[in-house]
Structure formats: C-alpha cells, structure tokens
Amino acid sequence: MGPEVLSIIILAAMFVVATVLPVNMGALAFVGAFVLGVFVLGMDTDQILEAFPGGLFLTIVGVTYLFAIAQKNGTVDLLVQGAVKLVGSRVALIPWIMFFITAVITAVGALSPAAVAIIAPIALSFAAKYRINPLMMGMMVIHGAQGGGFSPIAVYGVTVNGIVAQAGLDVSPTAVFLSSLVFNLLIAVVLFLALGGRGLVSARAEDFVERAAEARLSRSKVAAGHVGDKDVAFKGFGSGMYGPRDPAGSSAPPAATGGEGRESLVPQVATIIGLVVLAVVALGFGVDVGFVAITVAVVLALVSPKAQKGAVNKIDWSTVLLLGGMLTFVGVLQEAGTIEYVSNGVAGLGMPLLAALLICYIGAVVSAFASSTAILAALIPLAVPFLLAGDVGATGLICALAVSSTIVDVSPFSTNGALVLANAPAGVDRDAFYKKILVYATGVVVIGPLLVWGVMVAPGWL
C-alpha cells in the first residue's frame, strides 16, 4: 500500500473518530501527521512543523479574543438590543433582524456556533412570544451566521482565503464572502415565505399584547375566588412564566443608572470604534488581520481591564487546535503526494463539471456530521491541482465548496442545529421539532450542493 492510499485512510479514520467520539480532530491530525510523516515518509519533526499555519493561528486568536471582549463588556448585547428596537411593532421584521445581526456577529470574527449560541435563545423566545414558526426563526439564525461567516476577517473567510492564496489561485475574497451571503439570504427568503412569513406582514406587536392581557384577565377572574390579590402567573404563547408585567414587553434586564451606566458605556463605545478600525485598516489598507485584531483587543483590554476579565478563556482554542492540526496534516499529505494523487483521480473521470459536483456533495455530506472548518481545510487543498488544470473556474468551485460545506450546518447533528434544537420554545414538542429540523437539513444536503453547483460552477461565469 502506497503512502497516498494510507494517508487517505488515516484522514477518513480521523473524521470517523472525531464524529463518533468527543475528540478534537486537530489533535488527531497532529498525531496523524506525526505517524505518517516520521514512520512512513521519513520526515523529521521540524519538516512536519513547517506546515503549521502560524499566520492563521494569530488571526483566529486575535479575532476571537476581540469578539470575546465585545461579548464580555456588553457590546454584543448592546448591538442586539439596538437591532431589536428597530423592529418597533413590525413583527415580520423580527426574523430578518435576527438573520442580519447574526451575520454581522460572524462577519466581525465570531465563529458560527458562538453567534448562534448568543442569538438563538433570543430569537426563539421572540418566536414563542409572537407566534412565529420556530423552525423558520431557528434556521434563519443559522443561515445568517453562515452568510456572514466568509467575510475577509471572519474565521471561515480567513481559512479559505489563506489556503487559496498559498496555493497560488486567483480567487477574490469578496466573491467568496458575497456568494455565501447572497445564497444564504436567498434561502432565508424562501424560508420566510414558505413558513408563515407572509402572515406576519400584517401582524403588529400590539395585537399580541392585547391577546396576552385578555388571557391574563380571564385567568384572573377564574382564579379570583382562590388566590385573592396575588399576582397571576401567565404563560404567553409558550414564552415562559410572567407576573403582572406585560408578557410581550421587554425581557431585557434593568438598565444601569448613573456612574455604573457611564462606566459600562466606555468599553462598549471603544469596542465599536475598535471594530470599525479593524475593518478599515485590515480591509482598506491590506494590513494583516491577525495583527490588527490582536492589537485592537489589547488596547481594549488596557482601556477597561475589568470589562475584559476572562476574555482570554473564551478564545476558541478548540478551533485553533483543529485548524492547526488539520493544516499541518495537509502539509504532510502534500509531501506524501496525496494531493496530486487525488487530483489525478478526479481529473481521470474525464468530466470536470461532474467531478466538481462530486466535490461539493462530499463537502456537504461530511460537513452535516463533522466540522465544516475541518472539511474546508481538507477538501480545498485536495481540489487545488484539479483547479490549476483550468477545466473548471477556480473562483466558482471555491465559492461553491465554501457554501456547500456550510449551509448544511442546519443539521441537528451539527453544533448549530443542536443549539437551535436545545433552545426550542416551551410548549414546542421537541421530538417533532427535531424531525422538522432533520427533514429540512436532509433537503438542504440533497438539493443545496446541486443548486450551488448549478449557479456558481456549471455556467462558468465565476
């Protein structure tokens, strides 16, 4: 058995083990790189570590550290509250606010699961309060996260753009970002129209307030002879237990007053300025994202040490380990000749467009159960020689692979899908909700890659 075939077996085994067992695939990849490199290829450890992505390491640490500070000092909550206030009484805008605020959070550096973990509970509580289809709300949050995930300063975007640049392919980072954003936005439009969004257009928040008040009054009359003057608990549209306050009112905690409010506002304003600086300097002037992000994060930490306490612990070290291990392993695969071996096999099919479709489906199916970041780190390098042949547009296939491998994160077996399921509103049958998510995810896996391929690859315009 040649080293090419053996390395593919090791790669497949890593995906299986990381899917079945709670073991970080990056750790497995480091072990695989060591075993394959030293004992099969005769490499020394210095040669193996030459493939370690130091620049990507700094970028992920800097960006997730900056986002952790923004989360700790209340900037993220401030942005969410401000976005929700924009809705006013227009219930139909709530799903779109959740879509776009999640997209913004991932676009400025948060990983998709982190953004979904923050927004999904808020979004699904609104779904219960205003009788919005929870499947529509949950999926729009996930698609929003994926839509913003390929911005040039986001983790997905940095990963894909870094691999592509290292391979010498001419692929625009803006094209990758916009392809994901537009495709996920179109899916969100279909979800909105298919799952009751049209019925929300004429709905107003006041309607739900009136219904809640009537229900509370009715319950009060029934219980009057038994509970005297006690407050009557009210469960408004599955959104939780309420006292005498308006169940459709704000659930936000009481605002800070006086010096406390001003003290918390300083780091929040500084953080917003820092995010703007990051976007302008990194994107406008082409300065390395990692160095700019870590610099902004450290400045914010110096401005308000108390507000950033514990932020370092929230750096996504598991993703750092995952990408560090996977890209180190990919370097060993290149040394083993696996990249060329796989590319020749794909080219040997004699039908480049069919091969491109197959690659998109592999990314989608594997990513529905395993890490999207890992599959991107593995598949893109394997596709590079095939793309260099020029039979398929590099930009089109990279964009299609990026979208195909991430839109399937709606699966209940992925972190994002599981987070939505875990935050199902009270009163919703979890088993039925799980089945609905599973059916939707299956449809995305089956139809999504074909649509992406049909738009981005087959026409040859990208």
DAPEZI-V913004 format. One record per pair of residues at least 12 apart in sequence whose C-alpha atoms are under 10 Angstrom apart, sorted by the first residue. I is the first residue (numbers start at 1). J is the second residue. Records with the same first field share a line. If there is no record, write none. Layout:
I = J ; J
//
This chain:
2 = 40 ; 336 ; 337 ; 338
3 = 36 ; 37 ; 40 ; 41 ; 333 ; 335 ; 336 ; 337 ; 338
4 = 333 ; 334 ; 335 ; 336 ; 337 ; 338 ; 339 ; 340 ; 341 ; 342
5 = 336 ; 337 ; 338 ; 341 ; 342
6 = 36 ; 40 ; 336 ; 338
7 = 32 ; 33 ; 36 ; 37 ; 40 ; 329 ; 330 ; 332 ; 333 ; 336 ; 337 ; 338
8 = 333 ; 338 ; 339 ; 342
10 = 28 ; 29 ; 32 ; 33 ; 35 ; 36
11 = 25 ; 28 ; 29 ; 32 ; 33 ; 326 ; 329 ; 330 ; 333 ; 378
13 = 28 ; 32
14 = 26 ; 27 ; 28 ; 29 ; 31 ; 32
15 = 28 ; 29 ; 366 ; 369 ; 370 ; 371 ; 374 ; 375
16 = 366 ; 369 ; 370
18 = 369 ; 370 ; 371
19 = 366 ; 369 ; 370 ; 371 ; 413 ; 414
20 = 369 ; 370
24 = 318 ; 319 ; 321 ; 322 ; 325 ; 371
25 = 318 ; 319 ; 321 ; 322 ; 323 ; 325 ; 326 ; 370 ; 371 ; 374
26 = 318 ; 319 ; 320 ; 321 ; 322 ; 323 ; 324 ; 325 ; 326 ; 327 ; 328 ; 329 ; 374
27 = 318 ; 321 ; 322 ; 323 ; 324 ; 325 ; 326
28 = 321 ; 322 ; 325 ; 326 ; 329
29 = 321 ; 322 ; 323 ; 324 ; 325 ; 326 ; 327 ; 328 ; 329 ; 330
30 = 48 ; 49 ; 52 ; 321 ; 322 ; 324 ; 325 ; 326 ; 327 ; 328 ; 329
31 = 325 ; 329
32 = 325 ; 326 ; 328 ; 329 ; 332
33 = 45 ; 48 ; 49 ; 325 ; 326 ; 327 ; 328 ; 329 ; 330 ; 331 ; 332 ; 333
34 = 48 ; 49 ; 328 ; 329 ; 332
36 = 48 ; 329 ; 332 ; 333 ; 336
37 = 329 ; 331 ; 332 ; 333 ; 335 ; 336
38 = 332
40 = 336
41 = 332 ; 335 ; 336
43 = 332 ; 335
47 = 331 ; 332 ; 335
48 = 328 ; 329 ; 330 ; 331 ; 332 ; 335
49 = 324 ; 325 ; 328 ; 329 ; 331 ; 332
50 = 328 ; 331 ; 332
51 = 324 ; 325 ; 326 ; 327 ; 328 ; 329 ; 330 ; 331 ; 332 ; 334
52 = 323 ; 324 ; 325 ; 326 ; 327 ; 328 ; 329 ; 330 ; 331
53 = 159 ; 162 ; 163 ; 320 ; 323 ; 324 ; 325 ; 326 ; 327 ; 328 ; 331
54 = 324
55 = 158 ; 162 ; 288 ; 289 ; 290 ; 291
56 = 155 ; 158 ; 159 ; 162 ; 163 ; 289 ; 290 ; 320 ; 323 ; 324 ; 327
57 = 159 ; 290 ; 317 ; 319 ; 320 ; 321 ; 323 ; 324
58 = 288 ; 289 ; 290 ; 291 ; 293 ; 294 ; 320
59 = 109 ; 153 ; 154 ; 155 ; 158 ; 159 ; 288 ; 289 ; 290 ; 291 ; 292 ; 293 ; 294 ; 320
60 = 109 ; 110 ; 111 ; 153 ; 154 ; 155 ; 156 ; 158 ; 159 ; 289 ; 290 ; 293 ; 294 ; 315 ; 316 ; 317 ; 319 ; 320 ; 323
61 = 155 ; 290 ; 291 ; 293 ; 294 ; 312 ; 314 ; 315 ; 316 ; 317 ; 319 ; 320
62 = 109 ; 289 ; 290 ; 291 ; 292 ; 293 ; 294 ; 295 ; 296 ; 297 ; 298 ; 315
63 = 108 ; 109 ; 110 ; 111 ; 153 ; 154 ; 155 ; 278 ; 289 ; 290 ; 291 ; 292 ; 293 ; 294 ; 296 ; 297 ; 315 ; 316
64 = 108 ; 109 ; 110 ; 111 ; 114 ; 154 ; 155 ; 293 ; 294 ; 297 ; 311 ; 312 ; 314 ; 315 ; 316 ; 317 ; 320
65 = 109 ; 110 ; 293 ; 294 ; 296 ; 297 ; 298 ; 308 ; 311 ; 312 ; 313 ; 314 ; 315 ; 316
66 = 108 ; 109 ; 110 ; 271 ; 274 ; 275 ; 293 ; 294 ; 295 ; 296 ; 297 ; 298 ; 300 ; 301 ; 308 ; 311 ; 312 ; 314 ; 315
67 = 105 ; 106 ; 108 ; 109 ; 110 ; 111 ; 114 ; 271 ; 275 ; 293 ; 297 ; 311 ; 314 ; 315
68 = 109 ; 110 ; 114 ; 297 ; 308 ; 309 ; 310 ; 311 ; 312 ; 313 ; 314 ; 315 ; 316
69 = 267 ; 268 ; 271 ; 297 ; 298 ; 300 ; 301 ; 304 ; 307 ; 308 ; 309 ; 310 ; 311 ; 312 ; 314 ; 315
70 = 267 ; 268 ; 270 ; 271 ; 272 ; 274 ; 275 ; 297 ; 300 ; 307 ; 308 ; 311
71 = 110 ; 118 ; 268 ; 271 ; 307 ; 308 ; 311 ; 314
72 = 268 ; 306 ; 307 ; 308 ; 309 ; 310 ; 311 ; 314
73 = 264 ; 265 ; 266 ; 267 ; 268 ; 271 ; 300 ; 304 ; 306 ; 307 ; 308 ; 309 ; 311
74 = 264 ; 265 ; 267 ; 268 ; 271 ; 307 ; 308
75 = 264 ; 265 ; 267 ; 268 ; 269 ; 270 ; 271 ; 272
76 = 101 ; 105 ; 115 ; 118 ; 119 ; 268 ; 271 ; 272
77 = 118 ; 119 ; 252 ; 268
78 = 265 ; 268
79 = 101 ; 104 ; 105 ; 268 ; 272
80 = 97 ; 98 ; 101 ; 102 ; 105 ; 118 ; 119 ; 122
81 = 250 ; 252
83 = 97 ; 98 ; 100 ; 101
84 = 97 ; 98 ; 101 ; 250
85 = 97 ; 250
87 = 205
88 = 204 ; 205
89 = 203 ; 204 ; 205 ; 206 ; 207
90 = 200 ; 201 ; 202 ; 203 ; 204 ; 205 ; 206
91 = 126 ; 127 ; 130 ; 131 ; 132 ; 197 ; 199 ; 200 ; 201 ; 202 ; 203 ; 204 ; 205 ; 206 ; 208
92 = 130 ; 132 ; 192 ; 196 ; 197 ; 198 ; 199 ; 200 ; 201 ; 202 ; 203 ; 204 ; 205
93 = 197 ; 200 ; 201
94 = 123 ; 126 ; 127 ; 130 ; 132 ; 137 ; 200
95 = 123 ; 124 ; 126 ; 127 ; 132 ; 133 ; 134 ; 136 ; 137 ; 138 ; 139 ; 140 ; 141 ; 188 ; 192 ; 197
96 = 137 ; 140 ; 141 ; 144 ; 185 ; 188 ; 189 ; 192
97 = 123 ; 140 ; 141 ; 144
98 = 116 ; 119 ; 120 ; 122 ; 123 ; 124 ; 126 ; 137 ; 138 ; 140 ; 141 ; 142 ; 144 ; 145
99 = 119 ; 123 ; 137 ; 138 ; 139 ; 140 ; 141 ; 142 ; 143 ; 144 ; 145 ; 146 ; 147 ; 148 ; 184 ; 185 ; 188
100 = 140 ; 141 ; 143 ; 144 ; 145 ; 147 ; 148 ; 185
101 = 115 ; 119 ; 141 ; 144 ; 145 ; 148
102 = 114 ; 115 ; 116 ; 118 ; 119 ; 120 ; 140 ; 141 ; 142 ; 143 ; 144 ; 145 ; 146 ; 147 ; 148 ; 149
103 = 115 ; 116 ; 141 ; 142 ; 143 ; 144 ; 145 ; 146 ; 147 ; 148 ; 149 ; 150 ; 151 ; 181
104 = 144 ; 145 ; 147 ; 148 ; 149 ; 151
105 = 118 ; 119 ; 144 ; 145 ; 148 ; 149 ; 154
106 = 144 ; 145 ; 146 ; 147 ; 148 ; 149 ; 150 ; 151 ; 153 ; 154 ; 155 ; 156
107 = 144 ; 145 ; 146 ; 147 ; 148 ; 149 ; 150 ; 151 ; 152 ; 153 ; 154 ; 155 ; 156 ; 157 ; 177
108 = 148 ; 149 ; 150 ; 151 ; 152 ; 153 ; 154 ; 155 ; 275 ; 276 ; 278 ; 279
109 = 148 ; 149 ; 150 ; 151 ; 152 ; 153 ; 154 ; 155 ; 156 ; 157 ; 158 ; 275 ; 293
110 = 145 ; 148 ; 149 ; 153 ; 154 ; 155 ; 156 ; 315 ; 316
111 = 145 ; 146 ; 148 ; 149 ; 154 ; 155 ; 156 ; 316 ; 319 ; 373
112 = 141 ; 142 ; 143 ; 144 ; 145 ; 146 ; 147 ; 148 ; 149 ; 154 ; 155 ; 156 ; 406 ; 409 ; 415 ; 416
113 = 142 ; 145 ; 146 ; 409 ; 414 ; 415 ; 416 ; 417 ; 418 ; 419
114 = 145 ; 316 ; 415 ; 416 ; 419
115 = 141 ; 142 ; 144 ; 145 ; 146 ; 149 ; 416
116 = 138 ; 141 ; 142 ; 143 ; 144 ; 145 ; 146 ; 415 ; 416 ; 417 ; 419 ; 420
117 = 141 ; 142 ; 415 ; 416 ; 418 ; 419 ; 420 ; 422 ; 423
118 = 419
119 = 138 ; 141 ; 142 ; 145 ; 420
120 = 137 ; 138 ; 139 ; 140 ; 141 ; 142 ; 416 ; 419 ; 420 ; 421 ; 422 ; 423 ; 424
121 = 138 ; 419 ; 420 ; 422 ; 423 ; 424 ; 425
122 = 251 ; 423
123 = 137 ; 138 ; 140 ; 141 ; 420 ; 423 ; 425
124 = 136 ; 137 ; 138 ; 141 ; 239 ; 420 ; 421 ; 423 ; 424 ; 425 ; 426
125 = 137 ; 237 ; 238 ; 239 ; 240 ; 251 ; 423 ; 424 ; 425 ; 426
126 = 237 ; 239 ; 248 ; 425
127 = 237 ; 238 ; 239 ; 424 ; 425
128 = 236 ; 237 ; 238 ; 239 ; 240 ; 424 ; 425 ; 426 ; 427 ; 428
129 = 205 ; 208 ; 209 ; 212 ; 235 ; 236 ; 237 ; 238 ; 239 ; 240 ; 247 ; 248 ; 249 ; 425
130 = 200 ; 203 ; 204 ; 205 ; 207 ; 208 ; 209 ; 236 ; 237 ; 238 ; 239 ; 248
131 = 196 ; 200 ; 208 ; 236 ; 237 ; 238 ; 239
132 = 195 ; 196 ; 197 ; 199 ; 200
133 = 192 ; 195 ; 196 ; 197
134 = 195 ; 420 ; 421 ; 423 ; 424 ; 425 ; 428 ; 433
135 = 191 ; 195 ; 420 ; 421 ; 424 ; 433 ; 434 ; 436 ; 437 ; 440
136 = 188 ; 190 ; 191 ; 192 ; 193 ; 194 ; 195 ; 196 ; 197 ; 437
137 = 188 ; 191 ; 192 ; 195 ; 197 ; 420
138 = 410 ; 416 ; 417 ; 419 ; 420 ; 421 ; 423 ; 424 ; 437
139 = 187 ; 188 ; 191 ; 192 ; 409 ; 410 ; 411 ; 416 ; 417 ; 420 ; 437 ; 440 ; 441
140 = 184 ; 185 ; 187 ; 188 ; 189 ; 191 ; 192 ; 410
141 = 188 ; 410 ; 416 ; 420
142 = 184 ; 188 ; 406 ; 407 ; 408 ; 409 ; 410 ; 416 ; 417 ; 419 ; 420
143 = 180 ; 181 ; 183 ; 184 ; 185 ; 186 ; 187 ; 188 ; 406 ; 407 ; 408 ; 409 ; 410 ; 416
144 = 180 ; 181 ; 184 ; 185 ; 187 ; 188
145 = 181 ; 184 ; 406 ; 407 ; 409 ; 416
146 = 177 ; 180 ; 181 ; 183 ; 184 ; 185 ; 402 ; 403 ; 406 ; 407 ; 408 ; 409 ; 410 ; 416
147 = 177 ; 178 ; 179 ; 180 ; 181 ; 182 ; 183 ; 184 ; 185 ; 403 ; 406 ; 407
148 = 177 ; 178 ; 180 ; 181 ; 182 ; 184
149 = 177 ; 180 ; 181 ; 406
150 = 173 ; 174 ; 175 ; 176 ; 177 ; 178 ; 179 ; 180 ; 181 ; 399 ; 402 ; 403
151 = 173 ; 174 ; 175 ; 176 ; 177 ; 178 ; 180 ; 181
152 = 172 ; 173 ; 174 ; 176 ; 177 ; 279 ; 282 ; 283 ; 289
153 = 173 ; 278 ; 279 ; 282 ; 283 ; 288 ; 289 ; 290 ; 293
154 = 177 ; 289
155 = 319 ; 373
156 = 177 ; 372 ; 373 ; 376 ; 377 ; 402 ; 406
157 = 173 ; 174 ; 176 ; 177 ; 402
158 = 173 ; 289 ; 290
159 = 323 ; 327 ; 373 ; 376 ; 377
160 = 173 ; 176 ; 373 ; 376 ; 377 ; 380 ; 381 ; 398 ; 399 ; 402
161 = 173 ; 174 ; 176 ; 398
163 = 327 ; 376 ; 377 ; 378 ; 380 ; 381 ; 384
164 = 380 ; 381 ; 384 ; 394 ; 395 ; 398
166 = 381
167 = 380 ; 381 ; 384 ; 385 ; 388
168 = 384 ; 388
169 = 384 ; 385 ; 387 ; 388 ; 394 ; 395 ; 398
170 = 394 ; 395
171 = 393 ; 394 ; 395 ; 396 ; 397 ; 398 ; 399 ; 462
172 = 394 ; 395 ; 398 ; 399
173 = 395 ; 399
175 = 395 ; 396 ; 398 ; 399 ; 462
176 = 395 ; 396 ; 398 ; 399 ; 400 ; 401 ; 402 ; 403
177 = 399 ; 402 ; 403
178 = 399
179 = 396 ; 399 ; 400 ; 402 ; 403 ; 452 ; 456
180 = 399 ; 400 ; 402 ; 403 ; 404 ; 406 ; 407 ; 452
181 = 403
183 = 403 ; 407 ; 448 ; 451 ; 452 ; 455
184 = 403 ; 406 ; 407
187 = 407 ; 444 ; 448
205 = 248 ; 249
206 = 248
207 = 248
208 = 236 ; 237 ; 247 ; 248
209 = 236 ; 246 ; 247 ; 248 ; 249
210 = 246 ; 248
211 = 236 ; 237 ; 248
212 = 234 ; 235 ; 236 ; 237 ; 246 ; 247 ; 248
213 = 234 ; 236 ; 244 ; 245 ; 246 ; 247 ; 248
215 = 234 ; 235 ; 236
216 = 232 ; 233 ; 234 ; 235 ; 236 ; 242 ; 243 ; 244 ; 246 ; 247
217 = 232 ; 234
219 = 232 ; 233 ; 234
220 = 232 ; 233 ; 234
230 = 243 ; 244
231 = 243 ; 244 ; 245
232 = 244
233 = 245
234 = 246 ; 247
235 = 247 ; 426 ; 427
236 = 248
237 = 425 ; 426 ; 427
238 = 425 ; 426 ; 427 ; 428
239 = 425 ; 426 ; 427
240 = 425 ; 426 ; 427
263 = 304 ; 307
264 = 304 ; 307
266 = 303 ; 304 ; 307
267 = 300 ; 301 ; 303 ; 304 ; 305 ; 306 ; 307 ; 308
268 = 300 ; 304 ; 307
270 = 296 ; 299 ; 300 ; 303 ; 304
271 = 296 ; 297 ; 299 ; 300 ; 301 ; 303
273 = 296
274 = 292 ; 293 ; 295 ; 296 ; 297 ; 299 ; 300
275 = 293 ; 296 ; 297
277 = 292 ; 293 ; 296
278 = 290 ; 291 ; 292 ; 293 ; 294 ; 295 ; 296 ; 297
279 = 292 ; 293
281 = 293
297 = 311
319 = 371 ; 373 ; 374
322 = 371 ; 373 ; 374 ; 377
323 = 373 ; 374 ; 376 ; 377 ; 378
324 = 377
325 = 374 ; 377
326 = 373 ; 374 ; 375 ; 376 ; 377 ; 378
327 = 374 ; 377 ; 378 ; 381
329 = 377 ; 378
330 = 377 ; 378 ; 379 ; 381 ; 382
331 = 381
333 = 378 ; 381 ; 382
334 = 381 ; 382
338 = 382
339 = 378 ; 379 ; 380 ; 381 ; 382 ; 383 ; 384 ; 385 ; 386
340 = 381 ; 382 ; 383 ; 384 ; 385 ; 386
341 = 382 ; 385
342 = 382 ; 383 ; 385 ; 386
343 = 381 ; 382 ; 383 ; 384 ; 385 ; 386 ; 387 ; 388 ; 389
344 = 383 ; 385 ; 386
345 = 386
346 = 358 ; 359 ; 382 ; 383 ; 385 ; 386
347 = 385 ; 386 ; 387 ; 389 ; 391
351 = 391
352 = 386 ; 387 ; 389 ; 390 ; 391 ; 392 ; 458
353 = 391 ; 392 ; 393 ; 397 ; 453 ; 454 ; 457 ; 458 ; 459 ; 460
354 = 453 ; 458
355 = 383 ; 386 ; 392
356 = 383 ; 386 ; 387 ; 391 ; 392 ; 393 ; 396 ; 397 ; 398 ; 400 ; 401 ; 453 ; 457 ; 458
357 = 397 ; 400 ; 401 ; 449 ; 450 ; 451 ; 452 ; 453 ; 454 ; 457 ; 458
358 = 449 ; 450 ; 453
359 = 379 ; 380 ; 382 ; 383 ; 397 ; 400 ; 401 ; 404 ; 405 ; 449 ; 453
360 = 379 ; 397 ; 398 ; 400 ; 401 ; 402 ; 403 ; 404 ; 405 ; 448 ; 449 ; 450 ; 452 ; 453
361 = 401 ; 404 ; 405 ; 445 ; 446 ; 447 ; 448 ; 449 ; 450 ; 453
362 = 375 ; 379 ; 401 ; 404 ; 405 ; 449
363 = 375 ; 376 ; 378 ; 379 ; 380 ; 400 ; 401 ; 402 ; 403 ; 404 ; 405 ; 406 ; 408 ; 445 ; 449
364 = 401 ; 402 ; 403 ; 404 ; 405 ; 406 ; 407 ; 408 ; 409 ; 444 ; 445 ; 446 ; 448 ; 449
365 = 404 ; 405 ; 408 ; 442 ; 445 ; 446 ; 449
366 = 405 ; 408 ; 445
367 = 404 ; 405 ; 406 ; 407 ; 408 ; 409 ; 411 ; 413 ; 414 ; 445
368 = 404 ; 405 ; 406 ; 407 ; 408 ; 409 ; 410 ; 411 ; 412 ; 413 ; 414 ; 415 ; 417 ; 441 ; 442 ; 444 ; 445
369 = 408 ; 409 ; 411 ; 412 ; 413 ; 414 ; 415
370 = 409 ; 413 ; 414 ; 415
371 = 405 ; 406 ; 409 ; 414 ; 415
372 = 402 ; 404 ; 405 ; 406 ; 407 ; 408 ; 409 ; 414
373 = 402 ; 405 ; 406
374 = 405
375 = 401 ; 402 ; 405 ; 406
376 = 398 ; 401 ; 402 ; 405 ; 406
379 = 398 ; 401 ; 402 ; 405
380 = 397 ; 398 ; 401 ; 402
383 = 397 ; 398 ; 401
384 = 398
391 = 460
392 = 457 ; 458 ; 460 ; 462
393 = 456 ; 457 ; 458 ; 459 ; 460 ; 461 ; 462
394 = 457 ; 460 ; 462
395 = 456 ; 457 ; 460 ; 461 ; 462
396 = 452 ; 453 ; 455 ; 456 ; 457 ; 458 ; 459 ; 460 ; 461 ; 462
397 = 452 ; 453 ; 456 ; 457 ; 458 ; 460 ; 462
398 = 456 ; 457 ; 462
399 = 452 ; 453 ; 456 ; 457 ; 462
400 = 448 ; 449 ; 450 ; 451 ; 452 ; 453 ; 454 ; 455 ; 456 ; 457
401 = 449 ; 452 ; 453 ; 456 ; 457
402 = 452
403 = 448 ; 449 ; 452 ; 453
404 = 444 ; 445 ; 447 ; 448 ; 449 ; 450 ; 451 ; 452 ; 453
405 = 445 ; 448 ; 449
407 = 441 ; 444 ; 445 ; 448 ; 449
408 = 440 ; 441 ; 442 ; 443 ; 444 ; 445 ; 446 ; 448 ; 449
409 = 441 ; 444 ; 445
410 = 437 ; 438 ; 440 ; 441 ; 442 ; 444 ; 445
411 = 434 ; 437 ; 438 ; 439 ; 440 ; 441 ; 442 ; 444 ; 445
412 = 434 ; 435 ; 436 ; 437 ; 438 ; 439 ; 440 ; 441
413 = 438 ; 441
417 = 434 ; 437 ; 438 ; 441
418 = 434 ; 437
420 = 433 ; 434 ; 437
421 = 433 ; 434 ; 437
422 = 434
//
